[in-house]
Amino acid sequence: MTARPVDASFLRMLEGHSLTSAEVLYRMPDHPTLLQTFFWQFEDMAPDYPRLKRFLDHWEREIEAMIHSVRVMHRGLIAPKEIRLVRDGGELH
């Protein structure tokens, strides 16, 4: 039996990356009374959220829209109690 390569996204999960959602409420300069929403899902690491911080820094530098608020939702996809080592998985034909 040959060993299969480990999925890179699984390794990131073991390192602490997990699903993060960010809801950004913003105002465009031409319609300052209208709040608009941008919703984004991505992998990031709580509690520092480096990927989200890079995105928001980019937004403030490059995009004319003014951010009103950001709501962040985060859910770990793998917890330590969910990982079990399996000695023999068997075969299915």
Phi, psi and omega in degrees: 000126181268145180285136177269147177294145180280135180298131183297323180292327176294318178297321177297321178298319179295331178281349178117354176291141176205174186295129179231139175239138178233130175249116182253120173263131185215164178237135175273147182300328182279347177222069187293342180270354183259121174272132178242161184238138171236126182242134186219135174242139185196171175268135178207174181246118175280152002265001184276332179049061182298322181293318178297318180298319177298318179298313181293324175298316177300315181303311183294328180281319194250343187247136184288338183293139179267124180288129176270311180199159177229128176247130184243131174241136185221137179220120175292131182274333180228128175249153183306325181290345182273348184262123178230139176279134181249125181285312182222115181276344181078182180228147180234126182251000000 
